[in-house]
Amino acid sequence: KNFFCLFLVLSNIYIVLYDMKKISKKIANKKIKNMYNFFKTSHHYLAYYALAFLLIAIIYSWIRFLQSKPFTNRSKIIAIIGMVGTHIQLLVGFILYFLSPLGFSNLSGETMKNTVARFYAVEHPLMMMIAFVLITLGYRKSKKFAESKAKFKRIGIFYTLGLLIILYMIPWNVWL
């Protein structure tokens, strides 16, 4: 008799927990979908700002380099804004990579056979990380030089290389 009562209690607990799990999964899926949409939209629109800041930093660096102007505090701030804009974009991209059905959850042998799936799961994130590393290296290397012209040259070269990789890896068919 006690065993039967225990069995009824445990089975009812299991049913309640199972229903709670189904309900929480629905809520979690809805929240993840909302988060995914938020980060996807943010990643899309922040890219315009990141590219604009980076382009401003590149143009400013090359003009100052060609004119042999001194590296001022303003020059440093412009270079930092260009770098930080891309780092914010990278951070949002990392979050999106783990929320997106096209990102980390899509990695498999079949993904490598499909060019679109491979682009979103492997190529785009990897090349963007390389671009952001180049941009960061450009700023870091510029700090090691005392001469202004050398500082502008490092920022100009590395930021331009990073920008070229970014422009190459943007999914233009979706982006515009």
N, C-alpha and C positions, 0 to 999 in steps of 0.2 A: 504494500500500500504506500509506504514512504517513497519507495523507488518510483512508483507511478506519479506521485505528486511532484517529485523532483524533476522527473522527465517533462511533465506539463509546464512547470515553471521555466525550466531551461529552454524548452521549445518556444515558449511565448517570448522569452528574452531574445532568443535568436531571431524570431520573426520581427520583433520591434527593432532590433539592431540592423537587420537586413533592410527594413523599410527606411530607417534613418540613413543608412549608407546610400540607398538609391536616391533619396531626397537630397542628401548633401552632395552627391555626384552631380545631380542636375543643377544645383546652386553653384557648385564649383565650376562646372562646364560653362554656365552662363557668365560667371565672373571672369573666367579665363578668356572667353570670347570677347567680353567687353574690354578687358585689358589688352588683348591682342589688337582689337580695332583701334584702341587709343594709341598704343605704341606704333602701330603701322602708320596711322595718320601723322603722328609726331615725327616719325622717321622720315616720312615723305616731305613734310613742310620744313623741318629743321635742316634738311639737306640744302635748301635754297640759301638759308642764312650761313651755314657752314661754308658753302662754296663762295658766297659773296665775301665773307671775312677772309677766307684763304686767298681769293683773287686780289683783294685789296692789299693784303700783306705782301703778296708776290710783286704786284705792280710797284708798290711803295719801295720795296727792297731793291728792285732792279733800277728804278729811277734814282734812288739815293746812291746806289753803287756806281752808276754811270756818271753821276754828277760829283762824285767823290765828296759827298756830304758827311758830316759827323754822325755817329750812332748815338742818338740822344735817348732820353727816357721815353719820349714819344715813340721812337722807333721800336724800343723794347716792348711797349704796350701794344702796338699794332701787331708785332710778331706773336706776342702771347695770345692776343684775341684770335688771330688766325689759327693758332694751334689749339686753343681751348674750344673753339667752335667745332673743330673736327673731332676732338675728344668727346664732346657731348654727343655728337652724332654717333660715334663709336659705341658709347655706353648704351644709348637707346637701341642701336643695332644689335648689341649683345643680348639685351633683354628680349627683343623681338625674335632673335634667332632661337631662343629657347621656348618662346610662346607660339611661334608660327608652325603650322602644319608643314610648311615648306623647309623648315630649318632642321634643327637637331633631330627631331622625332622622325624625320624623313630619311635619315642616313641608312642605306642598305646597299646591297649589291645591285639591285634594280635601279636605284637612284643614279648610279654611275653610268648606266646604259642610256638614261634619258637626259638629253642635253639641258632641258629647262630645269628639271629637278636638280641636276648636278650643279648648275649655275647658282641656284638659290641655296643649296645645302653646303656647297664646298667652295666653288670658285669665287663668288661675290664676297663672302665673309673673309676668306683667306687673303685675297688681294687687297681688300679694304684695310685689313690689319697691317699688311705690308706698307701700304700708303701712309697710314697713321704713324707707323714706326719711322718711316723716312722723314715725315714732317717733324716729329719729336727730335729725331737725330739732328735735323737741320738747326733747330733752336738750340739744342744742347751744344752742338759743335760751335755755333756762333758765339757762345759765351766764353769759349776758351781763347778767343783771339782778342788782342788789345786794339788792333787796327780796325777802324770802322769799315773800310772797304772789304776786308776779309769777312767781317761779320755779315754784311749785306750779301756778299757773294754766297756764303754758306746757306743763309736763309733762302735766298733766291733759287739756288740750285736744288736743294732738298724739297722745298715747298713746291717748286714746279714739277719735280718728279712725282711727288705725292699727288698733286692735282691731276697730272696726266693719267696716273693709274686709276684715280677715282673716276675721272671722266670716261675712261675705257670700260670700267666695270659697272657703271650705272645701267640699270635695265631700262633703256630709253623707250622701248615699246610700252612699258607700264608707267613710266615716270612722267611723260609729257601729257 
